[in-house]
Amino acid sequence: MASKFKISAQVKKVGQLAVFAGLALGVGMCTNVNHCNRDTYQVRVIGAETKRDGDNDRYLVFTKDVNTSEERVFENIDSIVEFKWNSSNLQAKVMDAQQNNKVCEV
């Protein structure tokens, strides 16, 4: 029995392109799993600063681990991969934590 609907070659190519793009995105996300899977630390903020990088800001957070006293530096940036666009808001919270000597989990 013949199909009532015929799919044009252009629609097939668009479908194939969509499948390829989906696979490429999936592979890209799989290679970034380590980037998204992170350890957490209990820290006190001992410093924070902003670095201008072209049109973007990079926020550096200087911390001291509550358990080990090890000093660590974290970079707080917006990230498309992690769907994170609130780095400036987080930096305001970091500054508050520093001023009030709060323990943070990062």
TAJOCOR-V518430 format. One record per pair of residues at least 24 apart in sequence whose C-alpha atoms are under 10 Angstrom apart, sorted by sequence separation. I is the first residue (numbers start at 1). GAP is how many residues later the second one is. D is the distance in Angstrom with one decimal. If there is no record, write none. Layout:
i->I gap->GAP d->D
i->I gap->GAP d->D
This chain:
i->41 gap->24 d->6.7
i->42 gap->24 d->5.7
i->43 gap->24 d->8.1
i->41 gap->25 d->8.2
i->42 gap->25 d->7.2
i->43 gap->25 d->9.5
i->44 gap->25 d->9.6
i->46 gap->25 d->9.0
i->48 gap->25 d->9.3
i->50 gap->25 d->9.8
i->41 gap->26 d->8.7
i->42 gap->26 d->9.6
i->43 gap->26 d->8.7
i->45 gap->26 d->9.7
i->46 gap->26 d->9.9
i->47 gap->26 d->9.3
i->48 gap->26 d->9.5
i->49 gap->26 d->10.0
i->50 gap->26 d->9.5
i->41 gap->27 d->10.0
i->43 gap->27 d->9.2
i->44 gap->27 d->9.5
i->45 gap->27 d->9.6
i->46 gap->27 d->9.9
i->48 gap->27 d->9.8
i->43 gap->28 d->8.9
i->45 gap->28 d->9.6
i->59 gap->28 d->7.6
i->43 gap->29 d->8.8
i->58 gap->29 d->8.5
i->59 gap->29 d->7.9
i->57 gap->30 d->8.9
i->58 gap->30 d->9.2
i->61 gap->30 d->8.2
i->41 gap->31 d->9.7
i->57 gap->31 d->8.5
i->59 gap->31 d->9.5
i->60 gap->31 d->8.8
i->59 gap->32 d->7.0
i->62 gap->32 d->9.8
i->74 gap->32 d->8.7
i->61 gap->33 d->7.6
i->61 gap->34 d->9.1
i->63 gap->35 d->9.2
i->62 gap->36 d->9.7
i->61 gap->37 d->9.8
i->66 gap->37 d->7.7
i->50 gap->38 d->9.6
i->65 gap->38 d->9.3
i->66 gap->38 d->9.3
i->64 gap->39 d->9.7
i->65 gap->39 d->9.6
i->63 gap->40 d->9.9
i->65 gap->40 d->9.7
i->50 gap->41 d->9.0
i->63 gap->41 d->9.5
i->49 gap->42 d->9.0
i->48 gap->43 d->8.1
i->63 gap->43 d->9.7
i->48 gap->44 d->9.9
i->36 gap->45 d->8.5
i->35 gap->46 d->9.2
i->36 gap->46 d->7.0
i->48 gap->46 d->7.6
i->49 gap->46 d->9.3
i->35 gap->47 d->8.9
i->47 gap->47 d->8.9
i->48 gap->47 d->6.9
i->46 gap->48 d->9.7
i->47 gap->48 d->8.1
i->32 gap->49 d->8.2
i->45 gap->49 d->7.0
i->46 gap->49 d->9.5
i->32 gap->50 d->9.5
i->44 gap->50 d->9.5
i->45 gap->50 d->8.0
i->48 gap->50 d->8.2
i->45 gap->51 d->9.3
i->46 gap->51 d->9.2
i->47 gap->51 d->6.9
i->29 gap->52 d->7.9
i->45 gap->52 d->6.5
i->46 gap->52 d->6.1
i->47 gap->52 d->9.6
i->28 gap->53 d->9.5
i->29 gap->53 d->9.9
i->44 gap->53 d->7.6
i->45 gap->53 d->4.9
i->46 gap->53 d->9.0
i->44 gap->54 d->7.1
i->45 gap->54 d->8.6
i->45 gap->55 d->9.6
i->46 gap->55 d->8.5
i->44 gap->56 d->9.9
i->45 gap->56 d->7.3
i->44 gap->57 d->6.6
i->45 gap->57 d->7.7
i->44 gap->58 d->6.2
i->45 gap->58 d->7.6
i->43 gap->59 d->8.5
i->44 gap->59 d->4.9
i->45 gap->59 d->7.7
i->43 gap->60 d->5.5
i->44 gap->60 d->6.1
i->42 gap->61 d->6.5
i->43 gap->61 d->5.3
i->44 gap->61 d->8.8
i->41 gap->62 d->9.9
i->42 gap->62 d->5.7
i->43 gap->62 d->6.3
i->44 gap->62 d->9.9
i->41 gap->63 d->8.0
i->42 gap->63 d->4.6
i->43 gap->63 d->7.3
i->40 gap->64 d->9.9
i->41 gap->64 d->5.5
i->42 gap->64 d->6.7
i->40 gap->65 d->6.4
i->41 gap->65 d->5.3
i->40 gap->66 d->5.2
i->39 gap->67 d->8.2
i->38 gap->68 d->9.3
